[in-house]
């Protein structure tokens, strides 16, 4: 309960801080420099997926072995994970440094007078990437230990510091604000590393600074194999997202990049709602599989899909309908295409969550090669579709519908893959998740539509959000939750 409360408190605070900080940064940098930051830092971010993949890998092995109650193996997994992260991080940093010149001066379309500043952004983002690599195993340990409260505290502090940076830049009267912004973000990354590392060393027995003599080929092979396929999967997602940014840069302008960057900010901020429940349930899924309880593991995967979809839908659907007014209030000067980009990316995110728990189930089972190769390669179809549309002169917002369609089809593809791998019943999953979600999501959509079409008020979006969430929660209690889930919820609410 404490973890769940901490995550959602963190979510609300982080979303508010992120959205307001983005507004200030857009104002301080201007649309052109904001677009430069989005596309340049985004190129480096194409490799940050490796950090997320390695966090997932480390957390999976730690949780799995916690489920088996094998403390010695947990100690060994952590030590080898730190060594692997450090090695990969240094290799990636060297490669990024070697590619700096062609990326900034040849690949990206950046005005000549801003190329030096763009280089500072690129190198700062590269150093931040190395720091996040080293931080990753410590963060994974907190997730495996289900200590989400501390993670939430650090994430909120991260958001506060970024807000302070934004305020500083708004009031700065000299210097290159784009360069200053990049360097200050490096400082925040260092704070995160110290905050996770120092506390984990003091708190958890398995956390230690490993020596090179601890390098164990068996552990490294296991971690590397799992991480390799996880990196491929998350790499496909990032390649799709940043590939779209590059296509927008080539076919449109840096102003359009600013709009796409804002859409990613909005999507990422709102995604906290579903990511929180996924982070809460994932360690339990891994531990259940480690303990040999496949039935419980699959049941938890169904719960994860249902809760993540419902929570994201509660926030995203009314936002989709009210996006124009929300962006106007938030940014004042809304870049062209921003409304359409934001709406489509939120819709795609809701579709993706419909079967998200099956990805966790696949990771728990550990046989991820075929799943990753098929499912995540399919996501790259989005990039191909957007490129073809833009090549033939289709409007850039309309082109992004490829994103939505592929995410919807991908949710059904997960079912086919897990039927083969874990023998799940597609009909049972559809009945337990899709059928139970249908009514609440329809109710949220209907309420949002009625509010937008029948109410005319500058702050109508507040009423739309409140009524949609209230209606969605009521509908969910009636249809989305089964009797055991409702009984557990009522018991929790009436606990003294």
Residue pairs with C-beta under 8 A, 6 or more apart in sequence:
1 492
2 149
3 146
3 147
3 148
3 149
3 280
4 148
4 276
4 277
4 280
6 148
6 149
6 152
6 153
7 148
7 152
7 276
7 277
7 279
7 280
8 273
8 276
9 152
10 151
10 152
10 153
10 155
10 156
10 272
10 276
11 272
11 273
11 276
13 156
13 159
14 155
14 156
14 159
14 269
14 272
15 269
15 270
15 272
17 156
17 159
17 160
17 162
17 163
18 159
18 162
18 265
18 268
18 269
19 265
19 266
19 269
19 330
20 163
20 166
20 330
21 159
21 162
21 163
21 165
21 166
22 262
22 265
22 330
22 331
23 330
23 331
23 332
24 163
24 166
24 167
24 169
24 170
25 34
25 166
25 169
25 181
26 34
26 258
26 262
26 331
26 333
27 170
27 332
27 333
28 166
28 169
28 170
28 172
28 177
28 181
29 37
29 169
29 177
29 178
29 181
31 254
31 255
31 258
31 333
31 335
32 111
32 114
32 254
32 255
32 258
33 114
33 117
33 177
33 178
34 258
34 261
35 253
35 254
35 255
35 256
35 257
35 258
35 261
36 110
36 114
36 117
36 118
36 121
36 178
36 254
36 257
37 121
37 178
37 181
37 182
37 261
38 245
38 257
38 258
38 260
38 261
38 264
39 108
39 245
39 246
39 249
39 254
39 257
39 261
40 104
40 108
40 110
40 118
40 121
40 122
40 125
41 121
41 122
41 125
41 182
42 241
42 242
42 245
42 261
43 103
43 107
43 108
43 122
43 242
43 246
44 96
44 122
44 125
44 126
44 128
44 129
45 125
45 238
45 242
46 235
46 238
46 239
46 242
47 92
47 96
47 129
47 238
48 129
48 132
48 238
49 231
49 234
49 235
49 237
49 238
50 88
50 92
50 133
50 231
50 234
50 235
51 129
51 132
51 133
51 136
52 234
53 227
53 230
53 231
53 233
53 234
53 235
54 81
54 84
54 85
54 88
54 133
54 136
54 137
54 140
54 227
54 230
54 231
55 136
55 137
55 139
55 140
55 143
56 140
56 230
56 234
56 363
57 81
57 140
57 223
57 226
57 227
57 230
58 77
58 78
58 81
58 136
58 137
58 140
58 141
58 144
58 223
59 140
59 141
59 143
59 144
59 282
59 283
59 286
60 226
60 286
60 363
60 364
60 366
61 77
61 81
61 222
61 223
61 226
62 74
62 77
62 78
62 140
62 141
62 144
62 145
62 206
63 143
63 144
63 282
63 283
63 286
63 287
63 290
64 286
64 287
64 289
64 290
64 364
64 366
65 73
65 74
65 77
65 290
66 74
66 144
66 283
66 287
66 290
67 286
67 287
67 288
67 289
67 290
67 291
68 290
68 291
71 205
71 206
74 206
75 205
75 206
75 208
76 214
76 216
76 219
77 219
77 223
78 137
78 141
78 206
78 207
78 208
78 210
79 208
79 210
79 214
80 210
80 214
80 215
80 216
80 219
80 220
80 223
81 137
81 140
81 223
82 134
82 137
82 209
82 210
83 210
83 212
83 214
83 215
83 220
84 220
84 223
84 224
84 227
85 133
85 134
85 136
85 137
86 133
86 134
88 133
89 129
89 130
89 133
89 134
90 130
92 129
92 130
92 133
93 126
93 127
93 129
93 130
96 122
96 126
96 129
97 123
97 126
100 119
100 122
100 123
100 126
103 122
104 110
104 115
104 118
104 119
104 122
105 115
108 118
108 246
108 249
109 249
109 250
109 254
110 118
110 254
114 178
117 176
117 178
117 179
120 176
120 178
120 179
120 182
120 183
121 178
121 179
121 182
124 182
124 183
124 185
124 186
125 182
127 186
127 189
128 185
128 186
128 189
131 186
131 189
131 190
131 192
131 193
132 189
132 192
134 193
135 189
135 192
135 193
135 196
135 197
138 193
138 196
138 197
138 200
138 207
139 151
139 196
141 200
141 204
141 206
141 207
142 148
142 150
142 151
142 196
142 200
143 151
143 279
143 282
143 283
144 283
144 286
145 204
146 280
146 283
147 203
148 279
148 280
150 199
154 192
154 195
154 196
157 191
157 195
158 188
158 191
158 192
161 188
161 191
162 185
162 188
165 181
165 184
165 185
165 188
168 184
169 177
169 180
169 181
172 180
200 207
201 207
201 208
201 209
226 366
226 368
229 368
229 369
229 372
229 373
230 363
230 368
230 372
232 372
232 373
232 376
233 368
233 372
233 375
233 376
234 376
235 376
236 376
236 377
236 379
236 380
237 376
237 379
239 380
239 383
240 379
240 380
240 382
240 383
240 403
241 264
243 383
244 260
244 382
244 383
244 386
244 400
244 403
245 257
245 260
245 261
247 383
247 386
247 387
247 390
248 256
248 257
248 260
248 396
249 256
249 257
251 390
251 396
252 337
252 396
255 335
255 336
256 335
256 336
256 337
256 396
258 335
258 338
259 335
259 336
259 337
259 338
259 341
260 337
260 341
262 327
262 331
262 335
262 338
262 341
262 342
263 338
263 341
263 342
263 344
263 345
264 345
266 319
266 342
266 345
266 346
267 342
267 345
267 346
267 349
270 312
270 315
270 316
270 319
270 346
270 349
271 312
271 349
273 311
273 312
273 314
273 315
274 308
274 309
274 311
274 312
274 349
274 353
274 356
276 311
277 304
277 307
277 308
277 311
278 304
278 308
278 356
278 360
281 300
281 303
281 304
281 307
281 357
281 360
282 304
282 360
284 300
285 297
285 300
285 301
285 304
285 357
285 360
285 361
285 364
286 360
286 363
286 364
288 294
288 296
288 297
288 300
288 364
289 297
289 364
289 365
289 366
290 364
294 422
297 361
297 364
298 361
298 422
298 424
300 357
301 357
301 358
301 360
301 361
302 357
302 429
302 432
302 433
303 357
303 485
304 356
304 357
304 360
305 353
305 354
305 355
305 356
305 357
305 358
305 429
305 433
306 357
306 432
306 433
306 436
306 437
306 480
308 353
308 356
308 357
309 350
309 353
309 354
309 356
309 433
309 437
309 441
310 437
310 440
310 441
310 472
310 476
310 480
312 349
312 350
312 353
313 350
313 437
313 440
313 441
313 444
313 472
314 444
314 468
314 469
314 472
314 473
315 469
316 346
316 347
316 349
316 350
317 350
317 441
317 444
317 445
317 448
317 468
317 472
318 444
318 447
318 448
318 451
318 461
318 464
318 465
318 468
318 469
319 326
319 342
319 346
319 465
320 343
320 346
320 347
320 448
321 448
321 449
321 451
321 452
321 464
322 448
322 452
322 460
322 461
322 464
322 465
323 339
323 342
323 343
323 346
324 334
324 339
325 458
325 460
325 461
326 461
327 334
327 338
327 339
327 342
328 334
329 461
331 338
337 396
337 397
340 397
340 400
341 397
341 400
344 397
344 400
344 401
344 403
344 404
345 400
345 403
347 404
348 403
348 404
348 407
348 408
349 407
350 441
351 404
351 407
351 408
351 410
351 411
352 407
352 410
352 411
353 411
354 411
354 433
354 434
354 437
355 411
355 412
355 414
355 415
355 429
355 433
358 414
358 415
358 417
358 418
358 424
358 429
359 375
359 414
361 418
361 422
361 424
362 368
362 371
362 417
362 418
362 421
362 422
365 421
365 422
367 421
370 417
370 421
371 417
371 418
371 421
374 413
374 417
375 410
375 413
375 414
375 417
378 406
378 409
378 410
378 413
379 406
379 407
379 410
381 402
381 406
382 402
382 403
382 406
382 407
385 399
385 402
385 405
385 406
386 399
386 400
386 402
386 403
389 398
389 399
389 402
390 396
390 399
415 424
415 426
415 429
415 430
416 426
418 424
419 425
419 426
432 482
436 479
436 480
436 481
436 482
437 480
438 479
439 475
439 478
439 479
439 480
440 472
440 475
440 476
440 479
440 480
441 472
443 471
443 472
443 474
443 475
444 468
444 469
444 471
444 472
444 475
447 464
447 467
447 468
447 471
447 472
448 464
448 468
451 460
451 463
451 464
451 467
451 468
452 460
452 464
455 463
455 464
457 463
477 486
477 489
481 489
